[in-house]
Amino acid sequence: MTQELRRSLGLFDAVVIGLGSMVGAGVFVALAPAAAAAGTGPLLLLALGLAAVVAYCNATASARLAARYPASGGTYVYGRERLGPFWGYLAGWGFVVGKTASCAAMALTVGAYVWPSQAHAVAVAAVVALTAVNYGGVQKTALLTRAIIAVVAAVLAAVVAASLASPSADPGRLLSGGSGGGAGGVLQAAGLLFFAFAGYARIATLGEEVRDPARTIPRAIPLALGIALAVYLGVACAVLSVLDVDELGRATAPLADAVRAAGADWLVPVVRAGAAVAALGSLLALILGVSRTTLAMARDGHLPRTLAAVHPRFRVPHHAELAVGSVVAVVAATADVRGAIGFSSFGVLVYYAVANASAWTLGSRGRALTLVGLAGCLVLALALPLSSVVAGALVLAAGAAAYGVRARAGRERP
């Protein structure tokens, strides 16, 4: 008999966990490479809107599916139940691999803001510490995420206020930039910004730990997404008022550069601390989500079955959490932040393409949004930097090949 996880999360906690993943990723990491791809302020904001539309379509599909299948694993479970085992496996594989890269990106962001010269060492330490928090139970994770969100919200409010109140603030900078990256630049920027919105998936992957999931999850996902979009738009406009799009595209710490350009140098250490806290919040939620998908895949035999073990006291998938933490620590010790963002976006966009295809089979209600979400995921995935597309496709192909080998061995077993 499979031991179930403890249902302890209500609506507020579910929204907070989603926000904890989204806010740190979007504001402190993805704006800079997206600005470099878009080339102009208007195109950057257009890309943000496009990413939000695709994310909303995906969120609607995920919410419908989560209400029907309130179990750990998210789209891995939905694809398996609606499309067949292979598509569920492919979604789960894309999520685990892509979000492992996301975890590394967030850990490295912590290191870059806390101690730039020792970013990799700080990243590994952050992974170890947050894996220990998750090991203690999902309720402890939710409580820590509440505190993180409160700190990040205060820092972002200070950044927006300092930028907009600065004598150097110029709304005309929102229109700055050259000819821009054209349609390809907008799509690439939207694909990179999608990395920021994907945190709402954490809510769906925690379906087995949410109280009244059929009611809570469909409410929590769009609520978290709407709050995150409002935050992104406010911060992006404030930053673009003091930094032109070229400066933003070159920035390694864009919000710190923004308050410096606004003449609020005293705020730079506060922003750096806030960025580190935000990235910690994202990392905390990401490790949580990846371990739950790992649990679901291990239950079905696609990953070693020992990863399906549930701790008898804390009721968490402790073997999966330790395994995920170990892999992320290794990647964080060796990876590059911007490369990890593109690779992560590719894997997660494939994951949501499967989610939309799964939602299509539920019936005619909402099919227009499902179709937009499916097409948007495929277009944004292919518009990412070529290196990210190639690496992501190779990893997915390797996963599909492993599935085929196991399936064939199972058929040949007497």
ZAMI-666711 format. One record per residue: y, x, z of N, C-alpha, C in turn; residue in three letters. Coordinates in steps of 0.001 Angstrom, whole numbers, plus 500000, padded with zeros to 6 digits. Each point is the difference from the previous one (the first is absolute). Layout:
// residues N
YXZYXZYXZALA
...
***
This chain:
// residues 414
498802500848500000501198499152500000501237500876500000MET
500978499686499102501228500782499914500924499637501148THR
500460500987500739500904499741501106501407499782499463GLN
500647498921500435501323499675499491501085500673500832GLU
501192500102499368501161500551500684500660498904500832LEU
500884500386500910500647499035500889501229499382499328ARG
500103498653500034501167499295499448501089499953501075ARG
501031500829499854501036500075501033501419499975499443SER
500158499940498663501333500077499396500511498615499618LEU
501229499680500439500664498771499598500936500247498835GLY
500818499004499653500908500096498851500989501143500165LEU
500618500096501162501013501035500204499404501391499837PHE
498851500235500617499367501314499900499587500312498565ASP
499505498986499274499598500224498612501203500390499139ALA
501125499313500185501219500339499250500474501405500355VAL
499977500321501284500467501316500449499143501119499407VAL
498686499810499954499124501028499444500287500186498508ILE
500234498904499272500381500118498592501311500736499828GLY
500998499650500799501295500675499915499890501469500395LEU
499165500276500990499834501382500432499529500902498883GLY
499211499455499092499528500777498860501039500077498899SER
500718498895499734500906499957498859501311500730500227MET
500640499770501127501370500486500178500078501520499954VAL
499097500688500673500051501461499990499780500577498626GLY
499046499438499260499668500527498678501157499837499035ALA
500574498795499933500993499716498970501313500705500195GLY
500568499880501172501353500481500216500061501523500059VAL
499036500617500623500102501424500264499267500879498988PHE
499204499409499114499223500825499071500226499639498543VAL
499809498738499649499891499632498582501319499869499263ALA
501124499821500700501279499806499313500376501194499130LEU
499778501213500497500444501187499249499256500174498675ALA
498667500046499974499331500148498707500236498812499075PRO
500176498805500569500296498837499163501377500134499355ALA
500978500507500742501341500213499443499956501025498874ALA
499213501053500180499878501015498949499393499409498733ALA
499056499085500139499365499380498839500930499005499323ALA
500727499198500803500857498952499437501224500579499305ALA
500659500974500637501123500676499368501358499382500234GLY
500088498714500315501272499353500306499823499062501177THR
501121499706500682499949499092501122499490498611499636GLY
500562499371498943499511498669499632498512499981499665PRO
499521501034499306498579500023499644499128500220501228LEU
500511500744500987499243500180501240499858498664500723LEU
501099499243500082499938498698500660499125499030499209LEU
500051500093498661499121499170499170498536500336500272LEU
499706501303500119498629500420500291499542499490501358ALA
500914500012500982499670499479501324499668498512499915LEU
500797499261499233499720498579499820498677499755499297GLY
499703500810498976498741499849499269498810500290500903LEU
500093501059500783498916500315500940499805498859500992ALA
501120499388500437499907498890500955499331498779499374ALA
500297499729498727499382498859499317498491500189499909VAL
499580501188499566498563500269499903499354499923501382VAL
500691500553500997499461499955501359499885498563500496ALA
500998499146499673499945498610500433498810499274499364TYR
499795500235498712498846499392499333498700500454500651CYS
499917501285500291498803500525500650499835499434501408ASN
501130499854500700499948499473501360499499498562500003ALA
500459499213499010499545498618499902498496499935499758THR
499519500842499079498563500039499723499217500449501238ALA
500502501040500674499307500517501186499961498961501113SER
501105499256500170500048498995501057498991498884499748ALA
499895499542498745499032498948499670498568500481500248ARG
499730501229499599498652500540500167499665500261501463LEU
500997500492500751499763500302501415499717498740500792ALA
500634498892499612499717498730500677498565499553499740ALA
499491500313498816498627499608499643498965500968500597ARG
500342501287500071499052501024500477500656500840501101TYR
500080499496501232500684500703501095499136501084500645PRO
499645501012499218499157501093500508500669501328499723ALA
499610501035500719500539501337499746499629500450498592SER
500931500698499345499707500554498688500960499587498909GLY
500751498906500176500985499606499008499395499764498625GLY
500609500599498970499584499747498621498585500497499722THR
499508500941500756498597500383499852499107498771500190TYR
500279499212501023499221498786500263500275498943498933VAL
501281499827499626500343498960499030499354500277498643TYR
500081501239499546499403500353498716498495499825500011GLY
499387500378501092498539499861500126499583498538499935ARG
500748499148500710499626498588500074500362499224498738GLU
501113500342499327500461499204498867499605500580498644ARG
499903501334499893499755500631498705498652500701499916LEU
499435500369501120498737500714500004500095501309500760GLY
498867500562500394499989501198500846500756501189499406PRO
499869500224498674500645501183499425501516499939500144PHE
500603498833499712501456499902500052500511500098501429TRP
499242499455500944500368500186501392499940501465500392GLY
498944500655499560499860501427500295501152500796499398TYR
500350499720498728501062500747499335501331499817500730LEU
500278498769500445501221499751500760499983500780501314ALA
498881499941500707499903500716501263500138501500499822GLY
499370500523498954500079501432499724501441500400499681TRP
500672499203499158501395500297499663500893499940501224GLY
499735499043500883500812499867501208499781501179500945PHE
498744500316500265499710501081500951500571501329499504VAL
499786500302498718500489501265499458501531500004499915VAL
500557498895499449501447499942499855500718500016501335GLY
499507499237500946500668499937501294499752501238500856LYS
498943500728499719499843501296500657501130500927499568THR
500353499942498698501147500768499509501293499512500650ALA
500131498672500183501177499449500681500104500532501428SER
498868500033500680499988500528501372500513501437500024CYS
499531500793499044500442501395499938501496500077499723ALA
500496499136499095501438500001499689500822499662501238ALA
499564499007500760500736499623501206499949501105501052MET
498839500610500160499887501086500969500907501166499615ALA
500041500305498711500865501091499534501473499648500141LEU
500342498711499889501382499591500222500397500243501448THR
499090499711500914500260500316501412500296501493500154VAL
499147500823499404500194501440500101501295500463499375GLY
500365499434498841501219500414499294501256499698500804ALA
499992498915500757501173499634500793500016500668501367TYR
498826500208500596499948500556501348500137501517499997VAL
499266500670499108499970501470499992499667500442498580TRP
500990500027499102499737500240498573499178501245499697PRO
500225501068500741499283501240499698498529499942500420SER
499652499038500827498613499838500455499526498577499723GLN
500405499461498842499731498595499696498510499673500009ALA
499182500870499446498569499718499923499350499976501384HIS
500399500935500863499426500034501351500402498762500793ALA
501269499605499894500457498785500692499262498779499454VAL
499778499965498689499304498877499370498596499847500570ALA
499291501093500112498633499946500539500019499518501454VAL
500945500496500786500098499575501398500284498505500097ALA
500854499479499115500314498571499999498760499167499687ALA
499214500446499039498779499275499635499041499946501185VAL
499820501112500668499087500052501145500468499054501099VAL
501297500021500308500537499171501083499861498509499693ALA
500307499591498763499960498574499672498574499500499820LEU
499098500863499584498593499613499964499514499687501414THR
500467500775500967499631499744501393500550498658500480ALA
501233499650499582500581498709500382499165498862499423VAL
499677500074498703499204498952499369498619499863500635ASN
499464501106500451498681499990500634500002499134501256TYR
501156499902500646500091499260501258500060498495499848GLY
500043499490498767500001498551499789501201499535499207GLY
499813498923499213501048499539499102501215499469500762VAL
499821499477501208501139499479500746500935501125500416GLN
499442501161500354500842501157500328500789500431498762LYS
499350499938498834500678500334498756501173499055499761THR
499787498701500208501058499013499790501169500224500948ALA
499713500322501257501074500239500976500835501227499617LEU
499329501077499585500736501193499600500823499725498743LEU
499443499208499073500725499691498775501263499196500296THR
499950499093500972501207499264500397501119500961500401ARG
499656500976500825501001500959500456500551500817498832ALA
499131500392499088500423500790498843500960499202499130ILE
499682498730499734500854499158499164501379499842500631ILE
500057499844501318501288499852500685500866501242499814ALA
499407501161500139500747501254499822500478500151498561VAL
499109499741499048500337500167498582501107499027499592VAL
499921498759500457501029499009499666501370500453500495ALA
500050500566501209501277500465500544500553501164499171ALA
499131500919499600500451501151499205500493499550498625VAL
499270499108499352500407499529498675501321499243500067LEU
500186499217501054501280499304500170501138500998500140ALA
499762501089500714501031501038500155500308500677498667ALA
498962500263499185500204500612498687500838499093499100VAL
499652498720499967500738499049499156501449499894500463VAL
500213499880501305501354499865500528500833501246499715ALA
499427501183500244500736501243499777500339500189498528ALA
499063499658499124500225500177498565501071499050499480SER
499894498728500340500933499010499467501397500127500609LEU
500073500507501264501302500138500656500689501312499673ALA
499319500886499301500559501323499704501157499905499003SER
501042500826500201501091500045499018499525500439498614PRO
498889500736499959499486500482498712499100498991499306SER
499748498864500636499148498983499381500690499414498770ALA
499270499890498922500548499489498749498952499106499338ASP
500242498682499975499034499095499361499732500350498541PRO
500935500698499366499808500397498612498825500931499804GLY
499583500683501076498847500907499877498711499238499713ARG
499971498716500351498805499208499683499786499922498496LEU
501064500261499246499899499983498534499905501404499437LEU
499829500999500872500034501398499562498736500386499264SER
500080501140499330498856500546499269500296500078498527GLY
499120500674499296500177500144498560499435498804499258GLY
499266500286498953499418498919499199498772499394500666SER
499494500677501024498835499486500716498701500314499284GLY
498932499584500618498683500281499456499478498932499067GLY
500825498984499696499563498939499116498900499161500630GLY
499302499228499149498948499120500498498893500796500687ALA
499650501150499421498960500824500611500408500501501367GLY
501273500384500152500489500472501289499993498910501047GLY
500384498776499593499993498871500931498575499703500461VAL
499064499983499066498613499703500357499420501085500910LEU
500311501267499684499496501081500849500604499915501395GLN
501309499723500069500646499868501307499416498827500774ALA
499728498884499299499405498839500662498606500327500513ALA
499235500767499215498676500400500448500051500852501253GLY
500993500902500059500150500845501190500470499176501194LEU
500906499037499756500489499166501090498939499026500496LEU
499027499686499138498918499123500430499245500628501174PHE
499957501311500021499422500747501131500592499497501317PHE
501303499650499954500680499570501211499592498601500433ALA
499712499117499038499727498609500324498550499734500387PHE
499124500941499740498570499713500137499549499838501448ALA
500891500162500965499602499897501401499501498641500437GLY
500407498932499275499531498677500416498483499874499885TYR
499370500883499233498533499974499901499342500240501347ALA
500711500691500886499424500266501308499681498702500727ARG
500823498978499776499775498719500660498687499385499532ILE
499764500044498679498775499423499456498760500771500430ALA
500101501334500041498825500793500366499625499823501468THR
500926499451500800499718499755501415499526498572500247LEU
499501499331498942499633498600500109499036499678501120GLY
499153500938500355498996499761501038500578500156501401GLU
501263500485500088500616500223501310501224499116500230GLU
500229499035499097501136499083500095499519498655500531VAL
500742499428500946499688498659500493500389498958498956ARG
499162499009499810500230498923499031500435500583498649ASP
499168500852499376500410500720498792500370499104498823PRO
499340498851499865500305499122498868501441499512500050ALA
500579499925501167501394499565500158500943501191500153ARG
499583501004500750500891501109500345500275500923498818THR
498961500401499274500169500987498934500882499499498861ILE
499799498767499480500890499534498933501459499885500420PRO
500271499848501291501387499975500480500541501408500211ARG
499164500894500505500466501338500362500327500851498777ALA
499192499907498938500188500886498847501350499786499318ILE
500360498784499558501308499851499347501174500241500944PRO
499832499704501293501070500244500955500289501488500126LEU
498964500799500152500184501455500095500595500564498712ALA
499533499516498856500497500485498720501477499666499817LEU
500407498783500366501400499609499866500919500824500872GLY
499601500260501232500811500824500898500133501411499447ILE
498891500561499513500026501361499454500926500089498792ALA
499949499009499107500866500014498817501468499982500406LEU
500354499166500969501389499946500463500449501356500544ALA
499113500658500737500322501324500547500200501003498865VAL
499085500031499017500100500952498897501295499826499220TYR
500344498744499696501213499746499220501245500448500761LEU
500054499666501283501157500392500791500168501499500095GLY
498900500695500271500077501454500138500292500660498655VAL
499351499543498925500225500597498677501458499871499587ALA
500587498830500198501402499808499618500923500867500859CYS
499714500094501299500834500824500877499919501470499615ALA
498792500490499730499830501410499625500675500291498665VAL
499859499098499035500625500213498688501518499930500058LEU
500559499451501077501458499956500114500595501349500374SER
499169500894500552500504501329500377499322501138499237VAL
498846499737499379499323500990499166499829499402498607LEU
500344500754498958499691499453498678498502500141499739ASP
499527499350498957498561499897499793499364501368499737VAL
500751500923499388499452501339499763499790500745501313ASP
500981499900500906499849500638501313498842499385500773GLU
499868498684499920498898499333500679498660500454499433LEU
499926500148498680498753500420499367499572501399500396GLY
500959500865500339499677501385500388499734500147501492ARG
500310498985500774499958500117501462498566500074500519ALA
499782500845500978498717500034500706500056499153501269THR
501210499790500526500216499140501172501191499099499677ALA
499817498982499152501136499251499449500891499321501028PRO
499443499446501054500846499319500972500812500985500838LEU
499414501153500283500757501039500695501128500507499115ALA
499737500181498705501048500422499078501093498949499889ASP
499619498728500073500982498919499883500979500001501170ALA
499504500112501230500928499975501137500833501277500043VAL
499453501087499492500792501227499916501137499820498995ARG
499685499392498862501029499739498992501027498993500499ALA
499584499134500920500921499014500570500884500598501087ALA
499806501285500327500805500651501025499505499757501407GLY
498777499506500139499434499719501326498924501026500311ALA
500390501271500032499019501061500233499261499833501329ASP
500680499421500970499377499810501310498769499094499918TRP
499955499195498942498901499050499853498766500622499339LEU
500165501199499421498885500609499268498762500202500886VAL
500134500572501207498795500155500838499358498661500362PRO
500829498967500185499469498671500324499198499458498816VAL
500545500194498780499294499531498805498695500755499822VAL
500012501289500220498765500773499875498950499515501002ARG
500436499746501225499061499485501001499492498616499603ALA
500908499148499499499596498668499568499028500042498836GLY
500244500924499065499093500144498859498607500415500456ALA
499954500913500951498702500436500519499278498848500688ALA
500742499205500789499397498852500680499513498970498985VAL
500816499738498955499607499035498969498732500439499285ALA
499935501277499661498812500513499328498783499924500911ALA
500209500211501295498899499850500952499499498554500015LEU
500930499041499923499600498602499961499177499678498769GLY
500443500522498845499247499794498768498615500630500103SER
499957501221500512498732500709500120499046499261500931LEU
500528499480501101499178499262500956499336498799499332LEU
500806499214499248499467498810499340499065500362498850ALA
500308501083499295499164500410498871498603500415500455LEU
499936500821501040498696500420500521499207498783500438ILE
500692499026500593499362498761500428499366499284498805LEU
500772499841498911499504499280498836498868500706499281GLY
500122501305499819498962500748499295498686499959500784VAL
500083500106501313498769499991500802499296498649499921SER
500775498885499874499361498678499915499327499800498647ARG
500602500486498932499342499912498695498766500895499974THR
500093501163500614498844500891500116498866499304500754THR
500358499297501072499009499231500768499278498990499105LEU
500782499222499214499401498970499158499082500605498942ALA
500422501125499391499174500637498979498747500605500609MET
500105500512501225498822500562500664499001498901500362ALA
500503498825500377499107498882500312499129499638498797ARG
500566500173498795499272499649498776499237501178499407ASP
500040501151500666499234501142499547500667500860498943GLY
501272499732499667500702500823499015500507501309500607HIS
500107500038501292500330501211500742498946500142501099LEU
499860501184500606498975500171501030500068498919501076PRO
498858499414500330499974498848500907500470500340501408ARG
499994501264500358500504500357501328501477499663500148THR
500724499906498853501424499669500040500235498534500335LEU
498951499187500038500124498587500360499876499780501506ALA
499807501055500761499828499856501448501276499470500652ALA
499848499073500957501124499430500745499874500430501461VAL
501085500531500554499971500492501375499717498847500963HIS
499028500145500897499624498886500886501093499569500967PRO
500923500893500339501066499650500938501286499616499283ARG
500456500859499078501289499769499346499903499054498808PHE
498763499758499530499754499102498875500810500411498768ARG
499975501268499685500634500537498793498933500783499234VAL
500172500182498674499039500789499222500230501493500239PRO
499515500493501133500402501331500454499489501115499096HIS
498804499881499442499519501048499090500864500044498738HIS
500363498826499480500848499954498806501377500592500295ALA
500556499687501161501326500526500337499982501523500133GLU
498950500536500620499900501456500135499819500670498637LEU
499194499373499131499777500569498671501282499978499174ALA
500701498871500024501249499890499245501027500993500532VAL
500125500073501310500947500946500585499705501435499609GLY
498731500354499956499617501370499634500360500312498547SER
499697499050499090500315500227498582501501500081499787VAL
500745499100500636501462500013499843500583501304500533VAL
499472500493501104500503501262500552499813501150499018ALA
498852500024499321499748501054499006500973499876498826VAL
500185498763499501500915499799498869501428500343500397VAL
500415499596501206501354500283500463500258501492500148ALA
498943500761500247500158501450500145500204500699498666ALA
499722499291498880500007500677498695500822499293498924THR
500417498741500227500572499189498913501503500164499875ALA
500545499383498919501433499935499734500430498533500089ASP
501172499720500620500406498628500261500170499197498715VAL
500774500497499037500308499210498805498761499775499149ARG
499135500986499915498758499811499258499119498963500662GLY
499995499978501328499186499027500727500497498578499763ALA
501323499814499855500550498655499788499502499419498681ILE
500096500788498920499561499501498694498511499699499976GLY
499207500886500555498551499811500037499646498755500817PHE
500665499844501140499757498842500842500350498707499271SER
501149499990499318500428498791499295498980499590498950SER
499420500953499286499022499664498966498787499302500621PHE
499444500596501047498820499415500630500269498623500566GLY
501176499813500603500309498721500635500323498932498955VAL
500619500384498885500258499037498932498691499492499385LEU
499016500870499863498674499557499538499395499029501013VAL
500158500303501264499509499139501089500596498601499871TYR
501300499915499766500639498687499898499708499308498678TYR
499718500759498964499561499372498751498707499228500240ALA
499090500585500764498750499309500343500294498788500885VAL
500971500129500908500364498860500857500495498827499167ALA
500865500276499011500512498925499153498905499386499141ASN
499118500834499469498875499478499215499101499126500875ALA
499830500386501252499190499201500931500673498662500286SER
501326500033500222500733498773500293499978499037498819ALA
499928500529498768499938499159498806498816499041500056TRP
498913500455500616498781499184500034500062498883501042THR
501060499967500821500084498979501045500395498630499459LEU
500527499945498790500431498728499440501355500118499344GLY
500513498882499484501226500025499203501256500204500833SER
499985499649501273501198500134500818500394501466500148ARG
501236500309499639500501501356500144499573500965498918GLY
499398499498498909499495500916498977501117500732499248ARG
501174499391499873501106500674499308500394501266500750ALA
500151499884501320500327501180500808498878501028499949LEU
498773499527499993498855500899499928500015500806498713THR
500318499333498886500043500690498713501120501032499971LEU
501174499636500533501111500956500070499620501203500864VAL
499350499721501120499591501093500876498998500927499350GLY
499011499439499315498988500812499328500622500870498918LEU
500821499379499132500644500766498929500938501047500573ALA
500753499617501040500928500952500605499296501210500583GLY
498875499780500673499240501118500579499537500972498916CYS
499453499463498918499483500868498934501122500771499320LEU
501125499319499720501123500671499332500590501089500889VAL
500240499691501281500591500998500905499057501176500232LEU
498701499736500053499040501090500191500054500980498827ALA
500057499475498777500019500862498814501355500662499782LEU
501067499466500626501336500578499842500275501131500986ALA
499105500230500938500180501082500974499962501363499304LEU
500473501062500672499907501330499393498585500297499503PRO
499910500674498849498714500229499348498997500672500926LEU
500465500945500808499082500703500903499361499031500994SER
500789499017500475499471499022500939498982499083499328SER
500304499589498755499093499126499260498679500707499733VAL
500068501253499541498778500739499675499159500229501253VAL
500655500467501070499259500270501237499385498714500550ALA
500779498913499997499485498733500506498836499484499172GLY
500116500094498672498925499524499121498726500809500210ALA
500145501309500177498831500845500223499304499656501317LEU
500777499750501039499411499666501297499305498644499927VAL
500621499025499331499352498694499841498713500123499192LEU
500034500830498940498801500195499182498889500642500819ALA
500369500950500859498996500633500856499383498982500951ALA
500836499129500557499477498960500879499090499036499265GLY
500390499605498776499166499091499197498663500651499652ALA
500039501307499691498764500712499683499068500039501213ALA
500574500222501186499184500019501216499373498633500251ALA
500772498938499735499459498642500152498829499784499047TYR
500171500452498744498936499843499015498734500743500386GLY
500151501197500539498835500781500421499256499292501124VAL
500751499473500991499358499301501120499308498718499516ARG
500691499274499107499424498751499488498695500289499246ALA
499995501054499195498802500335499234498873500437500931ARG
500355500794501006498973500442500959499408498810500746ALA
500862498989500300499506498821500684499039499201499138GLY
500283499933498690499097499252499093498669500703499824ARG
500027501337500049498789500761499752499150500160501250GLU
500587499672501181499267500152501257498867498961500041ARG
498762500427500288498875499045500013500131499002501138PRO
***
